[in-house]
Amino acid sequence: MSVKASKKPIADSSTQRYLPFSQIRDNLIIMKDSSLRVVLKCSTINFLLKSAEEQDSIIMSFQRFLNSIDFPIQIMVRSTKLDIEAYLNKLKNLALNQTNPLLQNQTYEYIQYLKKLIEVAQIMRKDFYIVVPIDNESDNSVRDLSFMWRFKNFWASINWQDDLLSIKYQIRNLNKNKKLLIGRVNSIRTSLESIWIRAQELDKSQLVKFLWDYYNPTLENYNNVKTNIENYNLI
């Protein structure tokens, strides 16, 4: 007896049930409670190479930055194994095109040295992020609307149909929260510039990659399953 292979996407509704977000739109992570998140990737500075006066100035500026914000933020530090595969492939191409046998041999030895160094030393790369939220509970009017939307959404689920009021609320709530969130992001970006740190918003594709790596820290085949990720209907 033959069994037909299921054509159901790899990311079915049972998987989406456990995800705290519903979709990604315009560089925004939209949570299931209609709140929003923006993820900023921050550059780094070599603190130890600064003079004592510069270090004190950086510490004081960062302290002023933390004291100036009146909303919660999340600072994330992610450590990942350094991937130098692209660099090694570049070296291999240079070695193949090298006409000097001595230099070619030295290039191959250097490639082997780098491979052993990565395996033994486990060199890690650190990326720094700031997650900026807008929660419905932070504003009374938004909270009241959120309660009404949840009630209408519950009623619509019973009747198996979309409710026009619910759709209008979602659009209005998204636009309002988006404006508030942009103000917060600009405030954080300006404050960080005073300590020579650049903060850049992750775009839609970068957010998908960011979330994939977060929920699949041990998998390295993101490019192979990129097509399947679109089946989540998140983007």
FENRASUL-V992722 format. One record per residue. RES is the residue in three letters. SS is DSSP state (@ for helix, = for strand, . for the rest). NEAR is the number of other ideal C-beta (glycine too) atoms within 10 Angstrom. Layout:
res=RES ss=SS near=NEAR
res=RES ss=SS near=NEAR
This chain:
res=MET ss=. near=2
res=SER ss=. near=4
res=VAL ss=. near=5
res=LYS ss=. near=5
res=ALA ss=. near=6
res=SER ss=. near=7
res=LYS ss=. near=5
res=LYS ss=. near=9
res=PRO ss=. near=14
res=ILE ss=. near=11
res=ALA ss=. near=17
res=ASP ss=. near=12
res=SER ss=@ near=9
res=SER ss=@ near=7
res=THR ss=@ near=13
res=GLN ss=@ near=14
res=ARG ss=. near=8
res=TYR ss=. near=7
res=LEU ss=. near=14
res=PRO ss=. near=10
res=PHE ss== near=19
res=SER ss== near=16
res=GLN ss== near=13
res=ILE ss== near=21
res=ARG ss== near=15
res=ASP ss=. near=11
res=ASN ss=. near=15
res=LEU ss== near=22
res=ILE ss== near=23
res=ILE ss== near=20
res=MET ss== near=18
res=LYS ss=. near=12
res=ASP ss=. near=14
res=SER ss=. near=21
res=SER ss=. near=21
res=LEU ss== near=22
res=ARG ss== near=19
res=VAL ss== near=22
res=VAL ss== near=20
res=LEU ss== near=20
res=LYS ss== near=16
res=CYS ss== near=19
res=SER ss=. near=11
res=THR ss=. near=11
res=ILE ss=. near=14
res=ASN ss=. near=6
res=PHE ss=@ near=10
res=LEU ss=@ near=6
res=LEU ss=@ near=8
res=LYS ss=. near=14
res=SER ss=. near=8
res=ALA ss=@ near=7
res=GLU ss=@ near=8
res=GLU ss=@ near=14
res=GLN ss=@ near=13
res=ASP ss=@ near=11
res=SER ss=@ near=14
res=ILE ss=@ near=17
res=ILE ss=@ near=12
res=MET ss=@ near=11
res=SER ss=@ near=16
res=PHE ss=@ near=15
res=GLN ss=@ near=10
res=ARG ss=@ near=12
res=PHE ss=@ near=17
res=LEU ss=@ near=10
res=ASN ss=@ near=8
res=SER ss=@ near=11
res=ILE ss=. near=13
res=ASP ss=. near=7
res=PHE ss=. near=15
res=PRO ss=. near=10
res=ILE ss== near=13
res=GLN ss== near=11
res=ILE ss== near=10
res=MET ss== near=14
res=VAL ss== near=9
res=ARG ss== near=14
res=SER ss== near=10
res=THR ss== near=12
res=LYS ss== near=11
res=LEU ss=. near=13
res=ASP ss=. near=11
res=ILE ss=. near=17
res=GLU ss=@ near=8
res=ALA ss=@ near=7
res=TYR ss=@ near=12
res=LEU ss=@ near=16
res=ASN ss=@ near=11
res=LYS ss=@ near=11
res=LEU ss=@ near=15
res=LYS ss=@ near=13
res=ASN ss=@ near=10
res=LEU ss=@ near=13
res=ALA ss=@ near=17
res=LEU ss=@ near=10
res=ASN ss=. near=8
res=GLN ss=. near=15
res=THR ss=. near=6
res=ASN ss=. near=9
res=PRO ss=@ near=8
res=LEU ss=@ near=8
res=LEU ss=@ near=12
res=GLN ss=@ near=15
res=ASN ss=@ near=12
res=GLN ss=@ near=13
res=THR ss=@ near=16
res=TYR ss=@ near=15
res=GLU ss=@ near=11
res=TYR ss=@ near=13
res=ILE ss=@ near=18
res=GLN ss=@ near=10
res=TYR ss=@ near=10
res=LEU ss=@ near=15
res=LYS ss=@ near=12
res=LYS ss=@ near=10
res=LEU ss=@ near=13
res=ILE ss=@ near=16
res=GLU ss=@ near=9
res=VAL ss=@ near=8
res=ALA ss=@ near=9
res=GLN ss=. near=9
res=ILE ss=. near=12
res=MET ss== near=10
res=ARG ss== near=11
res=LYS ss== near=9
res=ASP ss== near=14
res=PHE ss== near=15
res=TYR ss== near=16
res=ILE ss== near=19
res=VAL ss== near=14
res=VAL ss== near=23
res=PRO ss== near=18
res=ILE ss== near=25
res=ASP ss=. near=18
res=ASN ss=@ near=22
res=GLU ss=@ near=10
res=SER ss=@ near=14
res=ASP ss=. near=15
res=ASN ss=@ near=9
res=SER ss=@ near=9
res=VAL ss=@ near=20
res=ARG ss=@ near=13
res=ASP ss=@ near=11
res=LEU ss=@ near=18
res=SER ss=@ near=19
res=PHE ss=@ near=11
res=MET ss=@ near=13
res=TRP ss=@ near=22
res=ARG ss=@ near=15
res=PHE ss=@ near=11
res=LYS ss=@ near=17
res=ASN ss=@ near=16
res=PHE ss=@ near=11
res=TRP ss=@ near=13
res=ALA ss=@ near=16
res=SER ss=@ near=11
res=ILE ss=@ near=7
res=ASN ss=@ near=8
res=TRP ss=. near=6
res=GLN ss=. near=9
res=ASP ss=. near=11
res=ASP ss=. near=16
res=LEU ss=@ near=10
res=LEU ss=@ near=14
res=SER ss=@ near=18
res=ILE ss=@ near=13
res=LYS ss=@ near=12
res=TYR ss=@ near=19
res=GLN ss=@ near=15
res=ILE ss=@ near=10
res=ARG ss=@ near=13
res=ASN ss=@ near=19
res=LEU ss=@ near=16
res=ASN ss=@ near=9
res=LYS ss=@ near=15
res=ASN ss=@ near=22
res=LYS ss=@ near=18
res=LYS ss=@ near=10
res=LEU ss=@ near=15
res=LEU ss=@ near=19
res=ILE ss=@ near=15
res=GLY ss=@ near=12
res=ARG ss=@ near=17
res=VAL ss=@ near=17
res=ASN ss=@ near=10
res=SER ss=@ near=16
res=ILE ss=@ near=21
res=ARG ss=@ near=18
res=THR ss=@ near=12
res=SER ss=@ near=18
res=LEU ss=@ near=19
res=GLU ss=@ near=12
res=SER ss=. near=13
res=ILE ss=. near=16
res=TRP ss=. near=13
res=ILE ss=. near=20
res=ARG ss=. near=13
res=ALA ss== near=19
res=GLN ss== near=12
res=GLU ss== near=16
res=LEU ss=. near=19
res=ASP ss=. near=11
res=LYS ss=@ near=15
res=SER ss=@ near=11
res=GLN ss=@ near=14
res=LEU ss=@ near=22
res=VAL ss=@ near=19
res=LYS ss=@ near=15
res=PHE ss=@ near=19
res=LEU ss=@ near=19
res=TRP ss=@ near=16
res=ASP ss=@ near=15
res=TYR ss=@ near=10
res=TYR ss=@ near=11
res=ASN ss=. near=12
res=PRO ss=. near=11
res=THR ss=. near=4
res=LEU ss=. near=11
res=GLU ss=. near=12
res=ASN ss=. near=8
res=TYR ss=. near=13
res=ASN ss=. near=8
res=ASN ss=. near=9
res=VAL ss=. near=15
res=LYS ss=@ near=13
res=THR ss=@ near=9
res=ASN ss=@ near=11
res=ILE ss=@ near=17
res=GLU ss=@ near=13
res=ASN ss=@ near=14
res=TYR ss=@ near=21
res=ASN ss=. near=11
res=LEU ss=. near=20
res=ILE ss=. near=12
